[in-house]
Structures are given as C-alpha cells and as structure tokens.
Amino acid sequence: MFLALIACKHHVNDKAQRISRAGFAGFCIVHALLHMNLRNDPLSSFNTPLSWALILGCAAFGLAYLCAEVMGSGRFKNN
C-alpha cells in the first residue's frame, strides 16, 4: 500500500495525484500515532531521539500538508 501511494503521487491524472498525496500524508499521521501508542512495548526498538524526530517530523509535515490543502487551496472542497 505504501509503495502504491508513492507511485500514484506521479500519476497522469491530477485527481489521482491529490488523493494519493493526501493518503500518504494521512499514512504518516497514523504511523506516528501507532508508534506513540506502542512506545512502551518491550519489542519496540524505535526509542532513539533520531527515530522519534523522523517519525514525528513526518507526521508534522503530513498534518501541515493536509491543513494547507483543505484550508488554503480548497482543492478537496471543489472536487
């Protein structure tokens, strides 16, 4: 699913590009929430500051992208 979202970001159809970019941004947010939920699990190996910076940074950019798309350009409102 992850590879399909990345591949569709460069699709010929503009609507497919917008949907896949929004899906990728949503994936980044959900991914960070899952890591936060499982942070105390003994099998979790993502406990370094670099790992958390990458995970949370990706989620922050995903959230910023979705906010910009929904609030700023209104592309999701019109299509």
C-alpha positions as CSV (number, residue, x, y, z in Angstrom):
1,M,0.0,0.0,0.0
2,F,2.8,2.4,0.9
3,L,4.5,1.8,-2.5
4,A,1.2,2.3,-4.3
5,L,0.7,5.6,-2.6
6,I,4.2,6.8,-3.6
7,A,3.8,5.6,-7.1
8,C,0.4,7.3,-7.6
9,K,1.9,10.7,-6.5
10,H,3.2,10.9,-10.0
11,H,0.1,9.7,-11.8
12,V,-1.0,11.4,-15.0
13,N,-4.4,12.2,-13.5
14,D,-4.4,15.3,-11.2
15,K,-7.2,13.9,-9.0
16,A,-5.3,10.6,-8.5
17,Q,-2.2,12.7,-7.5
18,R,-4.2,14.7,-5.0
19,I,-5.8,11.6,-3.4
20,S,-2.5,9.7,-3.2
21,R,-0.7,12.7,-1.7
22,A,-3.5,13.1,0.9
23,G,-3.4,9.3,1.5
24,F,0.4,9.5,2.1
25,A,0.1,12.4,4.5
26,G,-2.6,10.5,6.4
27,F,-0.5,7.4,6.5
28,C,2.4,9.5,8.1
29,I,0.0,10.7,10.8
30,V,-1.5,7.3,11.5
31,H,2.0,5.8,11.5
32,A,3.2,8.3,14.2
33,L,0.1,7.6,16.3
34,L,0.7,3.9,16.2
35,H,4.3,4.4,17.3
36,M,3.2,6.6,20.1
37,N,0.6,4.0,21.2
38,L,3.3,1.2,21.2
39,R,6.2,3.2,22.6
40,N,6.2,1.3,25.9
41,D,6.0,-2.1,24.2
42,P,9.1,-4.2,25.1
43,L,9.6,-5.2,21.5
44,S,9.7,-1.6,20.2
45,S,13.1,-0.7,19.1
46,F,12.3,2.9,18.0
47,N,13.4,4.6,21.1
48,T,16.3,6.8,19.9
49,P,15.9,10.6,19.5
50,L,16.6,10.3,15.8
51,S,13.8,7.7,15.3
52,W,11.3,9.9,17.1
53,A,12.4,13.0,15.3
54,L,11.9,11.3,11.9
55,I,8.6,9.7,12.9
56,L,7.1,12.9,14.4
57,G,8.6,15.2,11.8
58,C,7.0,13.1,9.1
59,A,3.7,13.3,10.9
60,A,4.0,17.1,11.4
61,F,4.7,17.6,7.7
62,G,1.8,15.3,6.8
63,L,-0.6,17.3,9.0
64,A,0.7,20.6,7.6
65,Y,0.2,19.4,4.1
66,L,-3.4,18.3,4.8
67,C,-4.2,21.6,6.5
68,A,-2.7,23.5,3.6
69,E,-4.7,21.5,1.1
70,V,-8.0,21.7,3.0
71,M,-7.8,25.3,4.4
72,G,-5.7,27.1,1.8
73,S,-6.3,25.9,-1.7
74,G,-9.7,24.3,-1.3
75,R,-8.9,21.6,-3.8
76,F,-10.7,19.0,-1.7
77,K,-13.8,21.2,-1.4
78,N,-14.4,21.6,-5.1
79,N,-13.6,18.1,-6.3
